């Protein structure tokens, strides 16, 4: 199967509007947005990205469609091979590394939280989400972060399990809405 060519690179601060477009597409795919709240959520996302991207508290990598005739880059090429390009953003992944108290399964006390993994519908089933995840795994390994977690959508669960994510019955995540 042939696929359009794409590359992965870290997102830049001047791409926040495009990053928020991808996040909104993710919310739409999960049927989480109603028209009444769309602009408020969009503004909240822009504010978060503006505050956290420059400091790298929140980092984002994007999959960018390339013109194969001009680039000569193979699908899945890294930003080192392709350099910065200004093609269509077709996917993204976000990462926050936070500090936790060290424990038996994580003596260094750092954990990666993966979020905002989205591939636009016309670009799905081409290996982009897997490549974005594997890129983030490499970043986490290089930074000595021993564990990563995420919240799985119904559509993403199979991919996450294929890459080794497991649900932990002994430590089920629970949530409480306070506001």
C-alpha angles and dihedrals in degrees: 000000000000122000136189114268121259141166136207122231138154113272120247127227091244089063096064095115090053091046091052089050088058092047091051089050088054091052090048092051090053091045092237100133131079122192092246093064101030098099094041091052090045090053092047090052092049091051092050093048091046091052099042109031096066091051093042091232082128116030126191131195120195137203109226124195113234134199101244093203092059101033106038087205118143120232110279095024115157126242088253088067097039107031121208113329133180102220130130114301105234102169145006144189130197131208136193119183111202136180121249130174110274116254142166095288097037114033095169094057098227126120132181119222112200118204145152095044105167137155119190112250096248090053100048124117092033099102097260098122091046091049092049091051093047089049091054090046088055091050091050093048092049090052093048094246106153102193140037133188137186142170111252123220117212090254094049100043097090093052092048092050091048088055092051105266112146135189112239112222091185091057106030114183114239130186139204125192109222101177 
